[in-house]
Amino acid sequence: MGLRITDNLCRHAVNAGRALRRVAQASALQFQRPIYLWLDDHRPAPWGWTGVTTVAAAKLSLETGRVDRASLDHDLGACETCMDGRDVKAWLEAHNFRTMPHCEHVGTGYDLCTWMAETGHWPTEKPTVHSANQVGGDRMKGVIARYFPRQR
């Protein structure tokens, strides 16, 4: 009788261990889901997308190797230090409305595109550009068209 109890306990322990492994594997898969990356400092990320506002944050996501899709803005603003306490309107006036606020600390979508071309950290699908800045957006599209790997 003592042997049967021990056998039953062993079977239950093995089954419990298998169940825990299945739960752990399912949890790991959940955290390994593909990333849809949305780079923009003003527009909110669409549902299901991961929104980031700086090039540094976008690079961290791309370095995981899990980014399937990316939609990129060009003008990402500037940090408080580089804005010198000015708001966007004051920045534009100070620069004769020729350029949007930007700085090396925040970067631009073009900076991210050249980094992807240099390092090979591309999303699985060809990135799209949703920038209102026609010139900056065209520069980004040019890098993507030239350097995005044709076969993935």
C-alpha positions as CSV (number, residue, x, y, z in Angstrom):
1,M,0.0,0.0,0.0
2,G,2.9,2.4,0.8
3,L,4.3,1.7,-2.7
4,R,1.0,2.7,-4.4
5,I,0.9,6.0,-2.5
6,T,4.4,6.8,-3.5
7,D,3.7,5.8,-7.1
8,N,0.6,8.0,-7.2
9,L,2.6,10.9,-5.7
10,C,5.3,10.5,-8.3
11,R,2.8,10.4,-11.1
12,H,1.1,13.5,-9.8
13,A,4.5,15.3,-9.4
14,V,5.5,14.4,-13.0
15,N,2.1,15.6,-14.3
16,A,2.3,18.8,-12.3
17,G,5.8,19.4,-13.6
18,R,4.6,18.9,-17.2
19,A,1.7,21.3,-16.6
20,L,4.1,23.9,-15.2
21,R,6.4,23.6,-18.2
22,R,3.5,24.1,-20.6
23,V,2.4,27.2,-18.7
24,A,6.0,28.5,-18.7
25,Q,6.3,27.8,-22.4
26,A,3.0,29.6,-23.2
27,S,4.1,32.6,-21.1
28,A,7.5,32.7,-22.9
29,L,5.7,32.7,-26.2
30,Q,3.4,35.5,-25.2
31,F,6.4,37.7,-24.3
32,Q,8.1,36.7,-27.6
33,R,5.3,38.1,-29.7
34,P,6.2,40.2,-32.7
35,I,6.6,43.9,-32.2
36,Y,4.8,46.5,-34.4
37,L,7.0,49.6,-33.9
38,W,5.5,53.1,-34.1
39,L,8.1,55.9,-34.0
40,D,6.4,59.3,-33.4
41,D,6.6,62.1,-30.9
42,H,3.0,63.4,-31.3
43,R,0.7,60.9,-32.9
44,P,-0.4,58.0,-30.7
45,A,0.5,54.5,-31.7
46,P,-2.4,52.5,-33.2
47,W,-3.9,49.7,-31.2
48,G,-1.5,46.8,-31.0
49,W,1.6,48.8,-31.9
50,T,4.4,49.7,-29.5
51,G,4.9,53.5,-29.5
52,V,8.3,55.1,-29.0
53,T,9.3,58.7,-29.2
54,T,13.1,58.6,-29.6
55,V,15.6,56.9,-32.0
56,A,17.3,55.3,-29.0
57,A,14.1,53.6,-27.9
58,A,13.4,52.4,-31.5
59,K,17.0,51.0,-31.7
60,L,16.4,49.0,-28.5
61,S,13.3,47.5,-30.0
62,L,14.9,46.7,-33.3
63,E,17.9,45.1,-31.6
64,T,15.6,42.4,-30.1
65,G,15.1,41.0,-33.6
66,R,11.3,40.8,-32.9
67,V,10.1,43.9,-34.9
68,D,7.9,42.7,-37.7
69,R,6.6,46.1,-38.9
70,A,7.7,49.6,-38.3
71,S,6.0,52.9,-39.2
72,L,8.3,55.9,-38.9
73,D,8.0,59.7,-38.4
74,H,10.9,62.0,-39.4
75,D,10.6,65.0,-37.0
76,L,10.8,63.7,-33.4
77,G,11.3,67.0,-31.5
78,A,14.1,68.1,-29.3
79,C,15.0,67.6,-25.7
80,E,14.4,70.3,-23.1
81,T,18.1,71.2,-23.0
82,C,18.3,71.8,-26.7
83,M,15.1,73.7,-26.8
84,D,16.5,76.3,-24.4
85,G,13.2,76.6,-22.6
86,R,11.4,77.5,-25.8
87,D,8.2,75.9,-27.0
88,V,7.8,74.7,-30.6
89,K,6.4,78.0,-31.8
90,A,9.3,80.0,-30.4
91,W,11.8,77.4,-31.9
92,L,10.1,77.9,-35.3
93,E,10.3,81.7,-35.1
94,A,13.9,81.5,-34.1
95,H,14.7,79.4,-37.1
96,N,12.6,81.4,-39.5
97,F,10.1,78.5,-39.9
98,R,12.7,76.6,-41.9
99,T,13.1,73.6,-39.7
100,M,11.2,71.7,-37.0
101,P,12.7,71.3,-33.6
102,H,15.3,68.5,-33.5
103,C,18.5,67.6,-31.7
104,E,21.1,64.9,-31.6
105,H,19.8,63.6,-28.3
106,V,16.4,62.7,-29.7
107,G,17.3,62.1,-33.3
108,T,15.2,61.9,-36.5
109,G,13.5,59.1,-38.4
110,Y,16.3,59.6,-41.0
111,D,18.9,58.9,-38.3
112,L,17.1,55.6,-37.5
113,C,16.9,54.6,-41.2
114,T,20.7,55.2,-41.7
115,W,21.4,53.2,-38.5
116,M,19.3,50.3,-39.7
117,A,21.2,50.4,-43.0
118,E,24.5,50.4,-41.3
119,T,23.8,47.7,-38.7
120,G,21.3,45.5,-40.5
121,H,18.7,45.7,-37.7
122,W,15.7,45.9,-40.0
123,P,12.1,44.9,-39.2
124,T,10.9,41.8,-41.0
125,E,8.7,43.8,-43.3
126,K,9.8,46.9,-45.2
127,P,9.3,50.0,-43.0
128,T,6.7,52.6,-43.9
129,V,7.1,56.3,-43.4
130,H,4.2,58.4,-42.0
131,S,5.9,61.8,-41.7
132,A,4.3,65.1,-42.7
133,N,7.8,66.4,-43.5
134,Q,8.0,65.7,-47.2
135,V,11.7,66.3,-47.6
136,G,12.7,64.3,-44.5
137,G,10.2,61.5,-45.4
138,D,11.6,61.3,-48.9
139,R,15.1,60.9,-47.5
140,M,14.0,58.1,-45.3
141,K,12.2,56.4,-48.1
142,G,15.3,56.6,-50.2
143,V,17.4,54.8,-47.6
144,I,14.8,52.2,-47.1
145,A,14.4,51.6,-50.9
146,R,18.2,51.3,-51.3
147,Y,19.2,49.3,-48.3
148,F,16.2,47.2,-47.0
149,P,17.1,43.6,-47.7
150,R,15.0,42.4,-50.7
151,Q,14.8,38.8,-49.4
152,R,14.0,38.1,-45.8
